[in-house]
Amino acid sequence: MAVLEAPARHRPATPPGYCSVVVPMVGNCESERAIDVACRLAAERHVSITAFTVIEVPPLLPLDAHMKDEEAEARLLHNRAVAIGDGYGVAVVGRTVRARDAGTAIVEELERSHAEVAVIGVTRKSRTNKRTIAFGRNVQRVLRKAPCKVMIVAAAPGA
């Protein structure tokens, strides 16, 4: 008597999750939207988010110069990110660094943290022709140099 085996059923592959999500933040509504999108991603996979803020220090000042207004704004951004994360049940950790160039600092943070995805909120520039770039220099640098996937959350020009 022969034993028949049932054909193997292949389960559909589950989409890969992210273990490390970094969201660079500035004081605009696009950054808040980026945190919201990142929280949705993180809630599905039960991972935490790093809300990353760069304080750009002018070249004439030392990196440790007193920049109390910028530090206070960074704390407010992180508190807002934590509040959004709480709404999704996602842990959000705030991190602030001082640097001369925000784009370079973001890429370095992505490398340091071994991020698997960066979620960046941006405002698109109005384009007069196809050669005009749609994003600012910092976003362009991150898109070119990031060691991970980059998700852009963009509002339409003038929105």
C-alpha positions in Angstrom: 0.0 0.0 0.0 1.5 3.3 -1.1 1.3 6.3 1.2 0.3 9.5 -0.6 1.6 12.8 0.6 -0.4 15.9 0.4 1.2 18.5 -1.9 3.3 21.0 0.0 1.5 24.3 0.4 3.5 27.3 0.0 2.6 30.1 2.3 2.9 33.5 0.8 6.0 35.2 1.8 5.5 37.8 4.5 6.9 41.2 3.6 10.2 41.9 5.3 9.9 43.9 8.4 12.2 46.6 9.7 14.0 46.3 13.0 15.5 49.8 13.0 13.6 52.9 11.8 15.2 56.3 11.9 13.2 59.5 11.3 15.2 62.7 10.8 13.1 65.6 12.2 12.9 69.3 11.6 10.2 71.7 12.8 7.6 71.2 10.1 4.4 69.3 9.5 6.1 67.0 7.0 8.4 65.6 9.8 5.3 65.0 11.9 3.7 63.1 8.9 7.0 61.1 8.6 6.8 60.1 12.3 3.2 59.1 11.8 4.1 56.9 8.8 7.1 55.4 10.7 4.8 54.6 13.7 2.5 52.7 11.4 5.4 50.7 10.0 6.8 50.1 13.5 3.5 49.1 15.0 3.0 46.3 12.5 6.5 44.9 13.4 6.7 45.9 17.1 9.9 47.9 16.7 11.0 51.2 18.1 11.8 54.4 16.3 14.7 56.9 16.7 13.6 60.5 16.1 16.8 62.1 15.0 17.4 65.9 15.1 20.5 67.7 13.8 21.5 71.0 15.3 23.5 72.7 12.5 26.3 74.7 14.0 27.7 77.6 11.9 31.3 77.2 10.9 32.4 80.2 12.9 31.2 78.6 16.2 32.7 75.6 18.0 30.5 72.5 17.9 29.8 72.8 21.6 28.6 76.4 21.4 25.5 77.3 23.4 22.5 76.9 21.2 19.7 76.9 23.8 16.9 77.8 21.4 17.8 75.0 19.0 18.2 72.5 21.8 14.8 73.4 23.2 13.2 73.0 19.8 14.8 69.6 19.4 13.4 68.6 22.8 9.9 69.8 21.7 10.2 67.8 18.4 11.2 64.7 20.3 8.3 65.1 22.8 5.9 65.5 19.9 7.3 62.3 18.3 7.0 60.4 21.6 3.4 61.5 21.8 2.6 60.4 18.3 4.3 57.1 19.0 2.3 56.6 22.2 -0.9 56.8 20.1 0.3 53.8 18.1 1.9 51.9 21.1 5.4 52.5 19.6 8.4 53.5 21.6 10.1 56.6 20.1 13.6 57.5 21.3 14.9 61.0 20.7 18.5 61.7 19.7 20.1 65.0 18.9 23.6 65.7 17.4 25.5 68.8 16.5 27.1 69.0 13.1 28.1 71.4 10.4 26.0 69.7 7.8 22.6 68.0 8.4 22.7 65.7 5.4 26.1 64.3 6.3 25.0 63.9 10.0 21.9 62.0 9.0 23.9 59.6 6.8 26.3 59.0 9.7 23.5 58.3 12.1 22.0 55.8 9.6 25.4 54.0 9.5 26.0 54.2 13.2 22.5 52.8 14.1 22.5 50.2 11.4 19.1 51.5 10.3 17.1 49.4 7.9 14.9 52.3 6.8 14.8 56.1 7.1 11.5 57.9 6.9 12.0 61.5 5.8 9.3 64.2 5.7 10.0 66.8 3.0 8.4 69.6 1.1 8.9 69.2 -2.6 10.2 72.2 -4.5 8.2 73.6 -7.4 9.9 72.4 -10.6 10.0 74.6 -13.7 11.5 71.8 -15.8 12.7 68.2 -15.6 16.2 69.2 -14.6 15.2 71.1 -11.5 15.7 69.0 -8.4 12.6 68.2 -6.4 14.2 68.2 -2.9 16.8 70.2 -1.0 20.5 69.4 -0.8 20.3 67.5 2.5 17.6 65.2 1.2 19.6 64.7 -2.0 22.7 63.8 0.0 20.7 61.2 2.1 19.1 59.7 -1.0 22.6 59.3 -2.6 24.6 58.1 0.4 22.2 56.3 2.8 23.2 52.8 3.6 19.6 51.7 3.9 16.2 52.2 2.3 14.8 55.7 2.4 11.1 56.4 2.4 10.1 60.0 1.4 6.9 61.4 2.8 6.3 64.5 0.7 3.6 67.1 0.4 2.9 68.6 -3.0 4.6 72.0 -3.8 2.7 74.8 -2.2 0.6 72.5 0.0 
